[in-house]
Amino acid sequence: MEDSYDSWLEYSRKFQSKEEMNNHLRDRMKKFIKETKTTQREIARKTKIHESALSQWKHNKDIGTSDNNKNLFCLEVGSLNTYLSNMGY
């Protein structure tokens, strides 16, 4: 869990807003899925992000979090960023 937090801190410094960060991460995940034929379910299992939340987030829909309700936060961002980075994306 500490690795996810550290990854989130480092990644979030590159962006002006949560929305910009989430959009960049969403684009990376979509590219990864398209190029590798990996499923959302597999990503959800590897990152420990609830599959339905990941699916809603991928399509920029409300995932039921506070703030603007369309963003992943802290540990989810860190976990997904670490996974995509480790996979070369």
C-alpha positions in Angstrom: 0.0 0.0 0.0 2.9 2.4 0.7 4.2 1.8 -2.8 0.8 2.9 -4.2 0.8 6.0 -2.0 4.4 6.9 -3.1 3.4 6.3 -6.8 0.4 8.6 -6.4 2.4 11.4 -4.8 5.0 11.3 -7.6 2.5 11.0 -10.4 0.2 13.7 -9.1 2.9 16.4 -9.1 3.0 16.3 -12.9 -0.5 17.7 -13.2 -2.3 20.9 -12.5 -5.6 19.3 -11.5 -7.1 15.9 -10.5 -9.1 15.9 -13.7 -6.0 16.4 -15.8 -4.3 13.6 -13.9 -7.3 11.2 -14.3 -7.6 12.0 -18.0 -4.0 11.2 -18.6 -4.2 7.9 -16.6 -7.4 7.0 -18.3 -5.8 7.4 -21.7 -2.8 5.3 -20.7 -5.1 2.5 -19.5 -7.2 2.6 -22.7 -4.0 2.4 -24.8 -2.7 -0.5 -22.7 -6.0 -2.4 -23.1 -6.2 -1.8 -26.8 -2.5 -2.7 -27.5 -2.2 -5.7 -25.2 -5.8 -7.1 -25.2 -5.7 -7.1 -21.4 -9.2 -7.1 -19.9 -10.5 -4.6 -17.3 -11.2 -7.5 -15.0 -7.5 -8.4 -15.1 -6.4 -4.8 -14.4 -9.0 -4.6 -11.5 -7.6 -7.8 -9.9 -4.0 -6.6 -10.3 -4.6 -3.1 -8.9 -7.3 -4.1 -6.3 -9.6 -1.4 -7.7 -13.3 -2.5 -7.8 -14.1 -3.7 -11.3 -17.3 -1.7 -11.6 -15.6 1.5 -10.4 -12.8 1.0 -12.9 -15.3 0.4 -15.7 -17.3 3.5 -14.8 -14.1 5.6 -14.5 -12.9 4.3 -17.9 -16.0 5.7 -19.5 -15.8 9.0 -17.5 -19.0 8.2 -15.5 -19.9 8.8 -11.9 -18.1 6.2 -9.7 -19.6 7.4 -6.4 -16.6 9.1 -4.9 -16.8 12.5 -3.2 -15.3 15.5 -5.1 -16.5 15.4 -8.7 -17.5 11.7 -8.6 -15.6 10.8 -11.8 -12.1 10.6 -10.5 -9.9 7.9 -9.0 -8.0 9.1 -5.9 -4.8 8.5 -4.1 -4.2 4.7 -3.7 -6.3 3.8 -6.8 -4.3 6.2 -8.9 -1.0 5.0 -7.4 -1.9 1.4 -7.9 -3.0 1.8 -11.5 0.0 4.1 -12.3 2.4 1.5 -10.8 0.8 -1.3 -12.7 0.8 0.5 -16.1 4.4 1.7 -15.5 5.5 -1.8 -14.7 3.9 -3.0 -17.9 5.7 -0.3 -19.9 2.8 2.2 -20.3 
